């Protein structure tokens, strides 16, 4: 009697697990299809955020590859799965645009004459330490 009860409970648990995985799979397929439809409807120039937090403007969609343009004009290729948000605007987009307008269209400040940026000096210093030591 005890063995039959144990078998019935095990069978019941297996049925519940199969039903749960099936419904989860259907939900994932539905979300995937919605994401594909959403990406197919994106127009070039719209802001897109990746899962790692990079914001870029949508340029093109080629199968599962999404081409994004960064604020400095470089194009980056991302897999469709890495797109987290479509539309909206990056947090500091207005401030960057105002700063670029103030500088005459340049986003990055021009380095002072005769001085290298800090990261280059540190790299050269480390290279000199390696060759000396």
C-alpha positions as CSV (number, residue, x, y, z in Angstrom):
1,X,0.0,0.0,0.0
2,X,2.8,2.4,0.9
3,X,4.7,1.6,-2.3
4,X,1.6,2.4,-4.4
5,X,1.1,5.7,-2.7
6,X,4.8,6.6,-3.3
7,X,4.5,5.6,-7.0
8,X,1.3,7.7,-7.4
9,X,3.0,10.7,-5.8
10,X,6.1,10.3,-8.0
11,X,4.0,10.1,-11.2
12,X,2.0,13.2,-10.1
13,X,5.2,15.2,-9.6
14,X,6.6,14.1,-13.0
15,X,3.3,15.2,-14.7
16,X,3.5,18.6,-12.9
17,X,7.1,19.1,-13.9
18,X,6.4,18.3,-17.6
19,X,3.4,20.6,-17.6
20,X,5.5,23.4,-16.0
21,X,8.3,23.1,-18.5
22,X,5.9,23.0,-21.4
23,X,4.2,26.2,-20.3
24,X,7.5,27.9,-19.6
25,X,8.7,27.0,-23.1
26,X,5.6,28.4,-24.7
27,X,6.0,31.6,-22.7
28,X,9.6,31.9,-23.9
29,X,8.6,31.3,-27.5
30,X,5.9,34.0,-27.2
31,X,8.4,36.5,-25.7
32,X,11.0,35.7,-28.4
33,X,8.4,36.3,-31.2
34,X,7.3,39.6,-29.6
35,X,11.0,40.7,-29.5
36,X,11.5,39.7,-33.2
37,X,8.4,41.7,-34.2
38,X,9.5,44.7,-32.2
39,X,13.0,44.6,-33.8
40,X,11.4,44.3,-37.2
41,X,9.4,47.4,-36.6
42,X,12.3,49.6,-35.5
43,X,13.2,52.5,-37.7
44,X,16.8,53.6,-38.3
45,X,17.9,56.3,-35.9
46,X,15.9,55.0,-32.9
47,X,17.8,54.6,-29.6
48,X,18.4,51.1,-28.5
49,X,19.9,49.8,-25.2
50,X,21.8,46.6,-24.9
51,X,21.7,44.3,-21.9
52,X,25.2,45.5,-20.9
53,X,24.0,49.1,-20.8
54,X,25.4,50.4,-24.1
55,X,23.1,52.9,-25.8
56,X,23.2,53.3,-29.6
57,X,21.1,54.3,-32.5
58,X,19.6,51.5,-34.6
59,X,21.1,51.3,-38.1
60,X,20.2,47.9,-39.6
61,X,18.9,44.4,-38.8
62,X,20.5,41.5,-40.6
63,X,18.9,38.2,-39.4
64,X,20.0,37.9,-35.8
65,X,22.6,40.7,-36.0
66,X,21.7,44.2,-35.0
67,X,23.9,47.1,-36.1
68,X,24.1,50.0,-33.7
69,X,25.8,53.4,-34.1
70,X,27.5,54.9,-31.0
71,X,27.4,58.6,-30.3
72,X,30.9,59.1,-31.9
73,X,29.8,57.4,-35.2
74,X,31.2,53.9,-34.8
75,X,29.1,51.0,-35.8
76,X,28.8,48.0,-33.5
77,X,27.4,44.6,-34.3
78,X,25.2,42.9,-31.6
79,X,23.3,39.7,-31.5
80,X,19.5,40.2,-31.2
81,X,19.4,38.5,-27.8
82,X,21.5,41.3,-26.3
83,X,19.0,44.0,-27.1
84,X,17.1,44.9,-23.9
85,X,15.2,48.1,-24.7
86,X,14.0,49.8,-27.9
87,X,13.0,53.4,-27.9
88,X,13.5,55.8,-25.1
89,X,16.5,57.9,-24.8
90,X,19.9,57.5,-23.0
91,X,20.2,59.2,-19.6
92,X,22.5,62.0,-20.6
93,X,21.7,62.4,-24.3
94,X,20.4,66.0,-23.9
95,X,23.5,67.0,-21.9
96,X,25.9,65.5,-24.4
97,X,24.2,67.2,-27.3
98,X,24.3,70.6,-25.5
99,X,28.0,70.1,-24.7
100,X,28.7,69.1,-28.3
101,X,26.9,72.2,-29.6
102,X,28.9,74.3,-27.2
103,X,32.2,72.8,-28.4
104,X,31.3,73.2,-32.1
105,X,30.1,69.7,-32.8
106,X,33.0,67.8,-31.0
107,X,31.9,65.4,-28.3
108,X,35.3,64.7,-26.8
109,X,37.3,67.7,-25.5
110,X,40.5,68.5,-27.5
111,X,43.7,67.6,-25.5
112,X,45.9,70.4,-24.4
113,X,48.8,71.0,-26.7
114,X,52.0,69.1,-25.8
115,X,50.3,66.9,-23.2
116,X,49.1,63.4,-23.6
117,X,45.9,62.0,-21.9
118,X,46.5,60.4,-18.5
119,X,45.8,56.9,-19.7
120,X,48.6,57.0,-22.3
121,X,51.2,58.3,-19.8
122,X,50.3,55.5,-17.4
123,X,50.6,52.9,-20.2
124,X,54.0,54.2,-21.2
125,X,55.2,54.3,-17.6
126,X,54.1,50.6,-17.1
127,X,55.9,49.6,-20.4
128,X,59.1,51.3,-19.2
129,X,58.9,49.5,-15.8
130,X,58.6,46.2,-17.5
131,X,61.6,46.8,-19.8
132,X,63.7,48.1,-16.9
133,X,62.8,45.4,-14.4
